[in-house]
Amino acid sequence: MTDAVTLQGVTKQFGDVVAVCDLDLAIADGEFFSLLGPSGCGKTTTLRMIAGFEFPTTGSLKIHGQEMGLEPPNKRPVNTVFQSYALFPHMTVEENVGFGLLMKKLGSADIAERVKRALDMVQLTHRAAATPKQLSGGQQQRVALARALVNEPEVLLLDEPLGALDLKLRQAMQLELKDLQERVGITFIYVTHDQDEALTMSDRIGVMNEGELLQVGVPQEIYEHPTSRFVADFIGEINLLPAVVVDHETVRLLGNHPISASTGAASGNEVTVAIRPERFELYDLDEPIPEGMNRIEGTVSRRIYHGDVFYYDVDTPAGVIEAKEENRPGVELYEVGERTIVVWAPAATSVVQE
């Protein structure tokens, strides 16, 4: 099966500034793919090159096997949804959705049929006669989606479309977007700086920084097994501890403390050990610890209550470790100043280099 979008050796320069550097990426047909990274990392430039609003300086860009790198936007089988919905305030929902088809001079019966189908997709048929000011933010966002989908694109590009919504509505719309993509079955390419959005919705994620694509993988792989310090630090909460490789299954933390980990690096290399706070468990000093687990003693320096979880800072010879434990009946609370043993599985330990 032909990939929906393929970029090979794509570089984009603006004068002396390299916005995207030698990017190789293949996005499968029917995939929900997210480009994730901080502002200025090159993700929006990459999306704009796929849309045709920017042209690659070098490299190949194909959509379903057809070279599109220098084709204008109107010659590409894509549509884009932006953070600003740009709905016409004097038009009804139905008129907004059908406007592009009207400009293409389609027949009225064809327009009516396709508009109804698009509004059915976003579950807004009952608001066809409403104007944008009569809609909530989430409904306006769905109108913008319908306006893009009515053109029956092969690929839908989404540039931070939920950024203008409040937190609860944004979270609800994340699930709606993913459901919509599965119903429609076309490729969605989604640009965001919000890691929660990317983890929630994506089939795969590409993490970018400073114009480079650092890692591509399914959400669990990106979260559980980052391949660089940047990806580890950017995605979620994490402990980053300096270490030195002893052998292929052991590293030594500060304080001359050995732990088990799959290293993938040569002996003597300086690396960073990355562990998620929720992977730690706190044990009493005299409590039996399961065999094969990593452990290090420390003193609780801070405890923070977050409702569903408790966060602990534990001072250890390897540095301050942040642990997160679920707030549930029977879980022992540790007090500030109390000694404890921080315990975690070797498999929860990622060893990354700069």
C-alpha positions, 0 to 999 in steps of 0.5 A, a space after each residue: 500500500 502506498 503511504 499517504 505522505 512521504 518526505 525524503 531528504 526535505 530541507 527548508 531554509 529561510 535565508 540562512 535559517 534552516 527551519 527543517 533539516 534533511 527530514 525523512 518521514 513516511 505517514 501511512 494511509 489512514 493514520 492519525 500522525 502527530 508532529 510534536 515539539 516546542 515553538 520553532 521546532 519546524 513542525 508547522 513549517 513541515 505541515 505548510 510544506 505538505 499543504 503547499 503553502 511553503 516549498 522545500 528548498 531540497 528534497 522530495 515530498 509525495 502524496 500517495 506516490 505523486 510528487 507534490 513538492 512544488 505544486 500549489 495548494 489548490 493542486 494538492 489533495 489536502 485540506 487544512 484546519 487552523 487554530 483560527 476557524 475563520 468562519 464567515 459570521 454572516 453565513 449559516 453553518 450550512 453555507 460556511 461548509 458549502 462555500 468551497 464547493 460553491 466556488 468550485 461551481 458544483 451543482 446545488 444538489 451535489 453541494 447539498 448532499 456533500 454538506 449534509 454528509 459532512 455535517 453528519 460526520 461532525 454531528 452538527 446536522 441539527 445546527 445547519 441553520 445556525 450562525 457562528 455566533 450561536 455556536 460554542 467554541 467546540 461546535 465552531 471547531 467542528 464546523 471548520 472540520 466539516 468545511 475541510 472534510 466536505 472537499 473529500 481530501 486524501 489528507 487532512 492537515 490540522 495546525 493546533 486546531 484546539 488551541 483556542 479552546 478551554 481545557 475541559 473542552 479541549 480534552 473532550 474534542 481530542 476524543 471527538 477528533 480521534 473518533 471522527 478520524 476513525 469514522 472517516 478513515 482518511 489520514 490526519 496529520 496533526 501539529 501540536 506542542 501539547 504532549 497530552 494531545 499527541 499521546 491521547 489521539 495519535 497512532 504515531 508521533 514524530 518529535 521534532 526539535 530545532 528542525 530535526 525529527 528526533 524520534 518516531 513511534 507509537 505513543 507508548 514507545 515515545 513515552 516509555 522508551 525515549 531515545 534522546 534526552 530531549 524527547 525524555 524531558 519534553 514528553 511528560 514528567 521524568 527524572 533525569 539522573 547522570 550515570 556512567 555505563 559499566 557494561 551492557 546491563 549496568 550503569 553507575 549513578 552518582 554516589 557510586 550506586 550501580 543499577 540494572 539497565 539495558 545500556 546500548 552504549 560502550 563502557 565508560 560512556 557518560 549517559 542519562 538515566 530517565 525514569 518516570 515518577 509513576 514507575 517508582 515505589 517507596 518502601 520502608 527500610 525493613 520492608 522486603 523488596 521483590 528480587 531483581 528490582 533497582 533500589 536506592 535509599 533516601 530521605 523524603 524532602 517534600 510531599 505534595 498532595 494532588 488529589 488523585 496522587 501524591 508527589 514525593 521528592 526523595 534526596 538520594 546519593 544519586 540526586 533528588 528523585 521525584 516519585 508519584 504514588 496513587 492516592 488510594 486506600 491502604 497506601 502508606 504516606 511518608 512524612 518529610 524527613 522520613 527515610 525510605 527506599 526508592 524501588 523500580 524495575 530495570 525495564 522502567 529505566 531508559 538510558 539516553 545520550 545527549 
